[in-house]
């Protein structure tokens, strides 16, 4: 008797194996979060060390995102040619090299180069982890398993911010000497070497994606992976379904993403715009610049770092909530709720900062001074924003990006969507120092506007994918294309 892959009996028997390989794959997300957030605690010390202007500071912080876009773009074709696991090993090597190089940088130029190299690893991990997890997960629990990517990202962010805070405390400040004559901010970067090695070792033990194996006509290997990790005794029906979905899409390639709607197919635009809206609400401003932001409104460095750590813990908690809800409530309701909540909280932050008084610091720079309850209001609104993002747009976008594309183009289409996400991230992160010079009211008003637009986009354009097999969605897209 054949055991259905999505039956409760199958999952209860094999959940540890499935979760285990998905957790290992999601370690790329941990490094993704760690690499992008570690700069938070180093921004001020790095700026002082290299005498950076606001514009150069913004570029130094966001330069890694250019590498992320390139890594995301090329990860898909490489994954289709070499496999999902080799891309994970390449990403781990890039993370390791970047962590050491960034920590030992002599000038801002070589720091930027090493950050871009790390960005290549982040971009590759951002594509390959959701694709791999979606391809090895049963449909009934795919949303929860795909959400592990976002849980890993926010955990990586937390680990980076916590290590930043601890290292700064040990040294008495991020610019002070810590060990072996190196400043604390340099050790913040080098700390990433530890999870990079762990990720590489974990990737070596992962099975290859069964859908990739079928695409390469390695049917016996695909059968073994499906049987061992999903519990199916007779996997011939599942292999046949995968082969049919791949055969239906046999002419698709990266070039075939082109279509009549502004040069791309509609499903590709949905993925791109999901990625862009995820960034244009300004979430990474909180994780890249929050220490600088809270210091600018009167908090000491140690307090600002602690607030940032608390914010990242909040992000982890609400991501766990999202994991519990995504396969029960669905993707669309979570996104719509998140968009509405982000709009209100960002608008509140914009109003709060409009009440700030500009003061001139002894070094000639200016900062905002929030009096009375406005500082508390801004802090509560910032954490509410993280809550609404973390329970919706943070994990759900990665779930959808792993689901909505047809099998044969999934890696390539994910590469395009992820590259768009990193370019959007670069745009937002680079412009924040300039936006803050204009005024924090303008900056958070800008992000609130895009939170409102994201609600309209989801309501009108984003499909519900809860509980649907990847092959079923592939057939539907193929039918519409014909």
C-alpha positions in Angstrom: 0.0 0.0 0.0 1.4 3.4 -1.0 1.6 6.0 1.7 0.5 9.4 0.5 3.3 12.0 1.0 1.0 14.5 2.6 -0.8 12.2 5.0 -0.5 12.8 8.8 1.0 9.3 9.2 3.8 10.0 6.8 4.6 13.3 8.3 4.6 12.0 11.9 7.0 9.3 10.8 9.4 11.3 8.7 9.0 14.9 10.1 12.4 14.8 11.9 14.3 14.0 8.6 12.4 16.6 6.6 12.8 19.3 9.2 16.4 18.3 9.7 17.4 18.9 6.1 15.3 22.0 5.8 17.0 23.5 9.0 20.4 22.7 7.5 19.4 24.4 4.2 18.1 27.4 6.1 21.4 27.9 7.8 22.1 29.9 4.6 19.4 32.2 5.8 21.1 32.5 9.2 24.3 33.7 7.4 22.1 35.9 5.2 20.7 37.7 8.3 24.1 37.7 10.1 26.0 39.2 7.2 23.5 41.9 6.4 23.0 43.0 10.1 26.5 42.8 11.5 27.3 46.2 10.0 24.8 47.7 12.4 27.1 47.8 15.4 30.1 48.8 13.3 28.7 51.8 11.4 29.7 54.6 13.8 33.2 53.2 14.5 33.8 52.4 10.8 32.7 55.9 9.9 35.1 57.4 12.4 38.0 55.1 11.5 37.7 55.9 7.8 36.3 59.5 8.1 33.3 58.7 5.9 30.8 61.3 4.6 27.1 60.5 4.9 26.9 59.4 1.3 30.0 57.2 1.5 28.7 55.8 4.8 25.5 54.8 3.1 27.4 53.1 0.2 29.8 51.3 2.6 26.8 49.9 4.5 24.8 48.9 1.4 27.7 47.9 -0.9 27.2 44.2 0.1 23.8 44.4 -1.5 25.3 44.9 -5.0 27.0 41.6 -4.4 23.7 40.1 -3.2 22.0 41.1 -6.4 24.7 39.5 -8.5 24.8 36.4 -6.3 21.1 36.0 -6.6 21.1 36.5 -10.4 23.7 33.9 -11.1 22.7 31.4 -8.3 19.7 30.2 -10.3 21.5 29.2 -13.5 24.4 27.7 -11.5 21.9 25.7 -9.4 20.2 24.4 -12.5 23.5 23.3 -13.9 25.4 22.0 -10.8 22.6 21.4 -8.3 21.3 23.1 -5.2 23.9 21.7 -2.7 27.0 22.9 -4.6 25.6 26.4 -4.6 25.3 26.2 -0.8 28.9 25.2 -0.6 30.0 28.1 -2.8 28.0 30.5 -0.6 29.6 29.2 2.6 33.1 29.7 1.1 32.2 33.3 0.2 30.8 34.0 3.7 34.1 32.7 5.2 36.3 34.8 3.0 34.3 38.0 3.5 34.2 37.7 7.3 38.0 37.5 7.5 38.7 40.1 4.8 36.2 42.7 6.2 37.6 42.4 9.7 41.2 43.0 8.5 40.3 45.7 6.0 42.9 48.5 5.7 40.8 51.1 3.9 37.1 51.6 3.2 37.8 50.5 -0.4 38.9 47.0 0.5 36.2 46.8 3.2 33.7 47.5 0.4 35.3 44.8 -1.8 35.1 42.2 0.9 31.5 43.2 1.8 30.6 42.7 -1.9 32.1 39.2 -1.8 30.1 38.4 1.2 27.1 39.8 -0.6 27.6 37.3 -3.4 27.2 34.5 -0.8 24.1 36.2 0.7 22.5 36.5 -2.7 23.1 32.9 -3.6 21.8 31.7 -0.2 18.7 33.9 -0.6 17.8 32.0 -3.8 18.9 28.5 -3.1 17.4 28.0 0.4 13.7 28.7 -0.4 14.0 26.8 -3.7 15.5 23.8 -2.0 13.1 23.8 0.9 10.1 24.1 -1.4 11.3 21.3 -3.5 11.8 18.8 -0.7 8.7 19.7 1.4 5.3 18.0 1.4 2.5 20.5 0.3 0.6 20.4 3.6 3.6 21.6 5.6 5.5 23.4 2.9 4.6 26.9 4.3 5.9 26.1 7.7 9.1 24.6 6.4 9.7 27.4 3.9 9.2 29.9 6.8 12.3 28.4 8.4 14.2 30.5 5.9 12.9 33.7 7.5 13.3 32.3 11.0 16.9 31.6 10.2 17.3 35.1 8.8 15.9 36.9 11.8 17.9 34.5 14.1 21.0 35.5 12.2 20.1 39.1 12.6 19.7 38.6 16.3 23.0 36.7 16.6 24.8 39.5 14.7 23.3 42.3 16.9 23.9 40.3 20.1 27.5 39.6 19.2 28.0 43.3 18.2 26.6 44.4 21.6 28.7 41.9 23.5 32.0 42.7 21.7 31.4 46.4 22.1 30.7 45.9 25.9 33.9 43.8 26.3 36.0 46.5 24.6 34.3 49.5 26.2 33.1 50.7 22.8 33.0 49.5 19.2 36.0 51.6 18.3 38.2 50.4 21.2 40.9 47.7 21.0 39.6 44.3 21.9 42.0 41.3 21.0 45.3 41.1 19.3 45.4 44.9 18.7 42.2 44.9 16.6 39.2 47.1 17.3 35.9 45.6 18.5 34.2 46.5 15.2 36.6 44.4 13.3 35.9 41.4 15.5 32.2 41.9 14.7 32.9 41.0 11.1 35.2 38.2 11.9 32.7 36.5 14.2 30.8 35.4 11.0 33.5 32.9 10.2 32.1 30.4 12.8 28.6 30.0 11.3 30.1 30.1 7.8 32.1 26.9 8.6 29.1 25.3 10.2 26.9 26.0 7.2 29.5 24.5 4.8 29.7 21.3 6.9 25.9 21.0 7.1 25.5 21.4 3.3 27.9 18.5 2.7 25.4 16.2 4.4 22.3 17.3 2.5 20.6 15.2 -0.2 20.2 16.9 -3.6 16.7 18.2 -4.5 14.6 15.4 -6.1 13.2 17.8 -8.7 16.7 18.7 -9.8 17.6 15.0 -9.9 14.5 14.2 -12.1 15.4 17.2 -14.3 18.9 15.6 -14.8 17.3 12.2 -15.4 18.8 10.7 -12.2 15.6 8.9 -11.4 17.1 6.4 -9.0 18.7 9.1 -6.9 15.4 11.1 -6.9 13.5 8.0 -5.9 15.8 7.3 -3.0 15.6 10.9 -1.7 11.8 10.9 -1.9 11.5 7.5 -0.2 14.0 8.3 2.6 12.9 11.8 3.4 9.2 11.8 2.6 8.3 8.2 3.6 6.8 7.2 0.3 7.2 3.5 -0.4 6.1 3.6 -4.1 7.3 7.0 -5.4 6.6 6.3 -9.1 3.5 8.5 -9.1 5.4 11.4 -7.6 8.3 11.0 -10.0 5.9 10.9 -12.9 4.1 14.1 -11.7 7.5 15.9 -11.5 8.5 14.6 -14.9 5.3 15.8 -16.4 5.6 19.2 -14.9 9.1 19.5 -16.2 8.1 18.2 -19.6 5.3 20.8 -19.8 7.9 23.5 -19.2 10.7 22.1 -21.2 11.2 25.2 -23.4 11.4 27.6 -20.4 14.7 29.2 -19.7 16.0 32.4 -18.1 15.4 34.1 -21.5 11.9 32.7 -21.6 10.9 34.8 -18.6 10.2 37.6 -21.1 6.6 38.2 -21.8 4.1 40.8 -23.0 3.6 42.6 -19.7 6.4 45.2 -19.7 8.9 42.6 -21.1 8.2 39.9 -18.5 5.6 37.2 -17.8 3.0 38.2 -15.2 4.1 35.6 -12.7 7.7 36.9 -12.8 6.4 40.4 -12.2 4.5 39.2 -9.1 7.7 37.7 -7.7 9.7 40.9 -8.5 7.1 43.2 -6.9 6.7 41.0 -3.8 10.5 41.4 -3.4 10.5 45.2 -4.0 7.7 45.9 -1.6 9.3 43.8 1.1 12.3 46.2 1.0 10.6 49.5 0.2 8.7 49.5 3.5 12.1 50.2 5.0 12.6 47.1 7.2 16.3 46.9 6.8 16.8 50.5 7.9 15.8 49.2 11.3 18.4 46.5 11.2 21.2 48.3 9.4 20.9 51.7 11.0 18.9 51.3 14.2 21.9 51.8 16.6 22.8 55.0 14.7 19.1 56.0 14.7 18.5 55.6 18.4 21.8 57.3 19.2 20.7 60.3 17.1 17.6 60.7 19.3 19.5 60.7 22.5 20.3 57.1 23.5 23.9 56.1 24.5 25.6 53.5 22.3 25.2 50.7 24.9 21.4 51.5 25.2 21.0 51.8 21.5 22.6 48.4 20.9 20.4 46.9 23.6 17.2 48.3 22.0 18.4 46.9 18.7 18.8 43.4 20.2 15.4 43.6 21.8 13.9 44.5 18.4 15.6 41.5 16.9 14.2 39.2 19.6 10.7 40.6 18.9 11.3 39.7 15.2 12.2 36.1 16.1 9.0 35.7 18.2 6.6 37.0 15.6 8.3 34.9 12.9 7.5 31.8 15.0 3.9 33.1 15.1 4.0 33.4 11.3 5.2 29.8 11.0 2.3 28.6 13.1 -0.2 30.5 11.0 1.0 30.4 7.4 -0.4 27.0 6.5 -3.6 27.6 8.5 -4.6 31.2 7.7 -3.0 31.3 4.3 -0.5 33.7 2.5 -2.8 36.5 1.4 -4.5 37.2 4.8 -1.1 37.5 6.5 0.3 39.8 3.9 -2.8 42.1 3.9 -2.8 42.3 7.7 0.9 43.0 7.7 0.6 45.8 5.1 -2.1 47.5 7.1 -0.2 47.3 10.3 3.0 48.5 8.8 1.3 51.5 7.2 -0.1 52.6 10.6 3.1 52.1 12.6 5.3 53.8 10.0 2.9 56.7 9.7 3.1 57.0 13.5 6.9 57.1 13.4 6.7 59.8 10.8 4.4 61.9 12.9 6.6 61.3 16.0 9.7 62.4 14.3 7.9 65.5 13.0 7.9 66.6 16.7 11.6 66.4 17.1 13.9 69.4 17.7 17.2 69.5 15.8 20.2 70.1 18.1 23.8 70.8 17.2 26.4 68.3 18.7 29.8 69.4 19.9 31.4 67.8 16.8 29.3 70.0 14.6 26.8 67.3 13.5 23.1 67.6 14.1 20.7 65.1 15.6 17.0 64.9 16.5 15.8 65.4 20.1 12.4 63.8 21.0 10.9 65.2 24.1 8.2 63.9 26.4 6.3 60.9 25.2 7.4 61.2 21.6 10.5 59.2 22.1 8.5 56.4 23.6 5.9 56.6 20.9 8.6 56.3 18.2 10.1 53.3 20.0 6.8 51.5 20.3 5.8 52.3 16.7 9.2 51.0 15.5 8.7 47.7 17.3 5.1 47.5 16.1 6.4 47.9 12.6 8.8 45.0 13.2 5.9 42.9 14.6 3.7 43.4 11.6 6.5 42.8 9.2 7.8 39.8 11.0 4.4 38.0 11.0 3.7 38.7 7.4 6.0 40.1 4.7 9.2 38.8 6.3 8.5 35.0 6.0 5.5 34.9 3.6 7.4 36.5 0.7 10.0 33.8 0.9 7.3 31.2 1.1 5.6 32.6 -2.0 8.8 33.0 -4.0 9.5 29.3 -3.5 6.0 28.3 -4.6 4.6 30.5 -7.4 7.0 29.7 -10.2 6.8 26.6 -12.4 9.2 23.9 -11.7 11.6 24.2 -14.6 12.1 28.0 -14.2 11.9 28.1 -10.4 15.6 28.7 -9.8 15.9 31.2 -12.7 12.8 33.1 -11.8 13.8 33.1 -8.1 17.1 34.6 -9.2 15.4 37.5 -10.9 13.1 38.1 -8.0 15.9 37.9 -5.4 18.1 40.2 -7.5 15.3 42.7 -7.6 15.0 42.4 -3.8 18.6 43.1 -3.3 18.7 46.1 -5.6 15.6 47.5 -3.8 17.4 46.8 -0.5 20.5 48.6 -1.9 18.4 51.6 -2.9 16.7 51.9 0.5 19.8 51.4 2.5 22.0 53.7 0.5 19.4 56.6 0.6 18.6 56.4 4.3 21.5 58.6 5.4 20.4 61.2 2.8 16.8 60.8 3.7 17.6 61.3 7.4 19.4 64.5 6.5 16.2 65.7 4.8 14.3 64.6 7.9 13.1 61.4 9.5 9.5 62.5 9.0 10.1 62.3 5.2 12.0 59.0 5.5 9.3 57.1 7.4 6.5 58.8 5.4 8.1 57.4 2.3 8.2 53.9 3.7 4.5 54.3 4.9 3.5 55.2 1.4 4.9 51.9 0.0 3.3 49.9 2.8 0.0 51.3 1.6 0.8 50.4 -2.0 1.8 46.9 -0.9 -1.7 46.3 0.5 -3.3 47.3 -2.9 -0.8 45.0 -4.7 -1.5 41.9 -2.6 -5.3 42.5 -2.8 -5.3 42.7 -6.6 -2.4 40.6 -7.8 -1.2 37.9 -5.4 -2.7 34.4 -5.6 -3.3 32.1 -2.6 -1.0 29.0 -2.7 -1.9 27.3 0.6 -2.0 23.5 0.4 -1.3 23.3 -3.4 1.3 21.0 -4.9 4.1 22.7 -6.8 3.2 20.5 -9.9 -0.4 21.7 -9.8 0.7 25.3 -9.9 3.1 24.5 -12.7 0.3 23.0 -14.8 -2.0 26.0 -14.1 0.7 28.5 -15.3 1.4 26.3 -18.3 -2.3 26.2 -19.2 -2.6 29.9 -19.0 0.4 30.4 -21.2 -1.1 28.2 -23.9 
